[in-house]
Amino acid sequence: MKLWGGRFKDSEDKLMEEFNSSISFDIRLLKNDIEGSIAHAKGLNKAGILSNNELNFIIKGLNEILETADINDIPNDEDVHTYVERLLTEKIGDAGRKLHTGRSRNDQIATDVRLYLRDEIKEIREYLFKLIDILKGLSQKYEKTIMPGYTHLQRAQPVTFGHHMLAYVEMFNRDLSRLDDMYKRVNVMPLGSGALAGTTYDIDRKFIAELLGFDDITQNSMDGVSDRDFIIEFLSFASIVMMHLSRFCEEIILWSSREFNFIELDDRYSTGSSMMPQKKNPDAAELIRGKTGRVYGDLITILTVMKGLPLAYNKDMQEDKEALFDGIDTLKMCIKVFTGMMETIHVKEDNMEKAAKYGYMNATDFADYLVSKGIPFRKAHEISGKVVLYAIDKNCAIEDLSLEDLKKFSDVVDIDVYNAIELRNTLKKKKTIGAPKI
């Protein structure tokens, strides 16, 4: 069955038919297509185009299709719209042929995808909430666990593992904010735009939008059928989330190495080597890091598809769905795996604190101590640097140097210096909002 063909003399080439078909992937939209079709039928009834009996037949038939159709059994129809209309017509006859009145596949697919994405956004939102809760729990459990903070991947200043977790909470909270903001632009209904210029039938678009739970309707019919900004925006959001996950995974991979030895991943989120029996590989984190590029690719796909398209609908837009579906599936799986990985992580607190102590991470605090004694910061910075170099030569921490040694660099140093540079005290003295606390 074709929804077109009246002006054609020759049938479609079999290769072209296969090339043109989208049913293999847009069958995923079956539920949404039926949902939109039921609302459209009610709009046609309200406009006097469908009788009450016809409306009831259509709704009953569509619900039966929804109950019995198997989206894993791919039919030979051109697309999901053709599939639904064929099954409906086979079930109820001519009433099914009236359903497409005042509607084009152009506004139909735009509506289907928005309905689908709207549901996925709600689910992803819950996944992010769970991840944030896990990280908050870790931050509370390890709020006093000292670890090195890094810049340039070099030990910089002491922080806490809890504070480090909260840094990612901030990132994922921004992602949630982006998701909520984006939802407003997804939840706008294009149905009623027709192919590109609306319809001559007096269909109440706001009535249909209310039935489908949309907050508003699109205001320009050409834009309504050709807008894919909402997909681009979602995949941009997904790319940012994946970037945050990837950054986190990079740290997990480093921390779980023998060189850092800050954490150990649970066996359930690790794998081994087929050759080297001793290996415990952080494959969950590595896969998430790798799949980030895949989601970036989905975003680049739709950006490239859309970049040269004139108004209004073009068949190129059929390429939007595979990229969107892949981006959604990949993002959801990565968030779920990452959440499980973090929920079962083992933190090696002693190793973290030892790394902080022997990383000369209180050098800034030693400089601040000198400032409190009246030495200008730039001079104090220079003195502290020399003390670090001296401690490195002695193969010891700054706090392990004797008072006599420290006085060699400045006569203002006194016994209270040890209290000032003790790691826990350096954190207790932090005064600014947003600094690590202990």
Salt bridges, closest charged atoms under 4 A:
GLU12 OE1 - LYS2 NZ 3.73
GLU17 OE1 - LYS2 NZ 3.19
GLU17 OE2 - LYS14 NZ 3.97
ASP33 OD1 - HIS81 ND1 2.72
GLU35 OE1 - LYS31 NZ 3.91
GLU54 OE2 - LYS98 NZ 2.56
GLU64 OE2 - LYS60 NZ 2.62
GLU64 OE1 - LYS91 NZ 3.41
ASP77 OD1 - ARG86 NE 2.70
GLU78 OE2 - ARG105 NH1 3.19
ASP79 OD2 - ARG105 NH1 2.60
GLU90 OE2 - ARG86 NH1 3.14
ASP94 OD1 - ARG97 NH1 2.58
ASP112 OD2 - HIS81 ND1 3.67
ASP119 OD2 - LYS31 NZ 3.46
GLU120 OE1 - LYS332 NZ 2.79
GLU123 OE1 - LYS332 NZ 3.39
ASP175 OD1 - ARG178 NH2 2.90
ASP175 OD2 - HIS244 ND1 2.83
ASP180 OD1 - ARG125 NE 2.65
ASP181 OD1 - LYS184 NZ 2.97
ASP181 OD2 - ARG185 NH2 2.61
ASP204 OD2 - LYS46 NZ 3.06
ASP227 OD2 - ARG114 NH2 2.79
GLU233 OE2 - ARG185 NH2 2.62
GLU250 OE1 - ARG289 NH1 2.50
GLU251 OE1 - HIS164 NE2 2.72
GLU264 OE2 - LYS280 NZ 2.88
ASP266 OD1 - ARG268 NE 2.81
ASP267 OD1 - LYS280 NZ 2.82
ASP320 OD2 - ARG228 NE 2.73
ASP320 OD1 - LYS321 NZ 2.87
ASP326 OD1 - ARG294 NH2 2.55
ASP329 OD2 - ARG28 NH2 2.77
GLU353 OE1 - ARG424 NH2 3.07
GLU382 OE1 - LYS379 NZ 3.95
GLU382 OE2 - LYS386 NZ 3.33
ASP405 OD1 - LYS408 NZ 3.23
ASP416 OD2 - LYS373 NZ 3.08
